[in-house]
Amino acid sequence: MRSDTTSKTQIAPSISPERIADSIRAAWQNCQDAINSDDKAAIRRLHVHAKNCDRSTNYSELRGYLKRHQSYFPSGAKISPHLVDPIIVPVRPQSLEEKLFKVMRGYWSMPYSKGYGRRLRFVVMDAYHQAIIGIIGLQSPSADLACRDDFLGVTKSSKLSVVNNTLDAYTIGASPTYAPLLGGKLVAGMLHAPAIRQEYWRSYGKSRTEQEGKRIPQPLLAITTTSAFGRSSVYNRLRFRDQVLAKPLGYTKGFGTLHLEEIYPEIAEWLKSEELFTPAGFGNGPKVRWQNVARALKSLGLSRKYLEHGIRREVFIFELASNLRTVCREGTLPEFTEFDPHDWGEYWKERWCVPRISRQPHWYEFHPFGDLEMALRV
């Protein structure tokens, strides 16, 4: 029977630290070449490659969900844009909405993520056509995000309590049926829907923080998100009449492990052989991959520059309270803005959807099922 604690001598001979170091350098250089070319297609391929290296997601299961529920992903020819009727629905475990959410999340080129910490998921459905417009996935935000903290004007001592009043959107987007209609803007605007604050209260109103054991402050005040590929065409100039829905705050610094996903299993095995590996799980934090790669770089004598992939993502904040910064700085009571999802849907059709189909009258000449199935063959 194999021991749970494998000795270094059992593993180390088959793992060359020199080869791992060379692989890290090569992966970093390939990423830099893509960034320096300013080619979004090349950057997208990096994300697809990282997604293809993921072995934690059962894509066969997702293809099964797609086949059984393909009616929710109709061809554009079956959609009457003027009749789109968006509603936002919380995702419950083992529900139809959960299956639709997973199919959509697996469709995109971004590596699959279940989120971490506090988590909420929603699907935006078209009640008239009985189809999925898009999805929203929310999670606990990063404790350190300089442009957010500068905007809110929080001090180091008060930052955590303020951050615990916010969430981060790790996924926002439209299904391939509605993307040609600029459905991504419709879904993004739904972050202001009262249903999100209500679901947050239902899920976390009596919860406590994991780090300090304190009650999570209520209510939800803001949601942040970052673009996938540099400057965002979805969130920029996203307005509802005279209300700015997504406010740009700046850019991330371009650090992460995206470019090292292909070689991460080998890095992990080497760390295990050196008894330096931190497994994912409760109490080990949300950035276990980062911790392990940083530890590997230090042990291999490599610069931390290899954690800098260079993809600077644009950061946005959705202010759910009109007096957000005053609340964060002075502790005043929040004043929540009015937002009617039905009115937002009508405004979206007038502002973006109808002009789009006027400019592109053949927008519906495609079959999303084939694109979805292909994307899920990882």
C-alpha positions, 0 to 999 in steps of 0.5 A: 500500500502506497504511503500518503507521504512520498519521499523525495528520493521516490519522486525527484529523480524523474523531475529536473528542476533545470527543465522546469526552469527552462519551461517557465522561461519559455512560457513567459517569453511566448506570452511576452511575444503575444503581448508585444504584438498587440494581437488580441487573437494571440492573447485569446489563444493563450487563454484557450490554451490555458483552458485546454490544460484544465483537467478539473472540468468534466467537459463530457458532462457539459456536452451532455447538458448542452445536448439535453437542453439545446432548445435554450440555445436557439439559432438567431433565426428563431429570435425576434429582437424586439420581443426579447424580455430579460429576467434575472434568475439565481442559480440553485444547486442541481437546477436547470439554471445550474446546467445552463450556467455551466455550459455557458461558462465552459463555452468561453475561452477564459479558463474555467473557474468556479469562483471562491469565497462568497459566491453567487451565480445568475442566469439572464433568461429571455422569458419570451423566447425561453432561451438563455441570454447570458450568465453572471458569476460573482465571488469574493474580491481580491483584498488588494486592488490598488485602483479600486482602493484609491477610488473608494479612498479607504485606509489600510485599517478599514480596507477589509471591512469595505471590501467585504461589502463588495463582490467581484464578477469573475464571469459576465457574458452573453450566449452565442445566440444573443452576442451578435445583438450586443447581449453582453451589454444587457447582461452587464447592466443586470449587475444593478438588478435588485435581485442580486442584492436580495440574493446576497442578503439571503445567502450571506446575511448571517455569515462571518468572514473566514479570516477574522470571524466577523459578521459580513457587513451588509448590504452589498454596495458595489461589484467590480470586474475586469476585462478579459483582453485589455480595454473593454468594448462591453463596459465602456460607455455602458449607461442607462439614460443618464446613469453610468452603470460601469465606471472605469478605474484603471488597469491591473498590473498584469500579474498571474499564472495564465501563461504557466497553466500548461506546465503547472502540473509539473511545477506542482509535482516538483514542489511535492517532491521538495515538500513545498506544495500547498494544496487547494482547500479551506484555509489555504487562501484563494490564490493557491496556484500563485502561492505555489508558482511563487514558491517554485520561482524562489526555490529555482532561483528565478525572478518573480518577473515570470509571474508577470504575463503582461495582460493588463485588464481594465477594471470597472466598478458597478456602484450599487449605492449612489453615495458609495464613496461617502459610505466607505469613507464616513460610514453613512447609510447607503442610498441605493439607486433605482433600477428596473430590469424590464426598463433596462431591457427596453432601453438596451433594445432601443440603444444597442440591439435595434441599431445593431440589427439595422447595421447587420441585417444578416446577424442571425445567419449562424447556428450557435449549437455547433459553436458551443459543442466545438468549444466544449470539446476540450 
